[in-house]
Amino acid sequence: MTIKELQALKPYLKISKVAEEVEGINKHTLLSKVRRGTELTIVESDRLEEKLEEVMTDAGFTLTRS
C-alpha cells in the first residue's frame, strides 16, 4: 500500500481507528504521514494492507490491485 492509496481512502476510512487495530503502527505517526504525504515503510504498508483486506473480506468485499 502506498501513501497515495491510503490518502485516497481517507474520506471513507477512519485512519486513526485502523492504526489502533494494527500492532506496531503509531496512529499519530501514521496520521502525520498521511497529512504530509510521507511514504510508508514496508512494514507499515504490509500491516495496513493485511488489516484492510481482513476487514473488507469480513464485510463481504473482495479487494484487487489494478
Rosetta blueprint (number, residue, H / E / L):
1 M L
2 T L
3 I H
4 K H
5 E H
6 L H
7 Q H
8 A H
9 L H
10 K H
11 P H
12 Y H
13 L L
14 K L
15 I H
16 S H
17 K H
18 V H
19 A H
20 E H
21 E H
22 V L
23 E L
24 G L
25 I L
26 N L
27 K H
28 H H
29 T H
30 L H
31 L H
32 S H
33 K H
34 V H
35 R H
36 R H
37 G L
38 T L
39 E L
40 L L
41 T L
42 I H
43 V H
44 E H
45 S H
46 D H
47 R H
48 L H
49 E H
50 E H
51 K H
52 L H
53 E H
54 E H
55 V H
56 M H
57 T H
58 D H
59 A L
60 G L
61 F L
62 T L
63 L L
64 T L
65 R L
66 S L
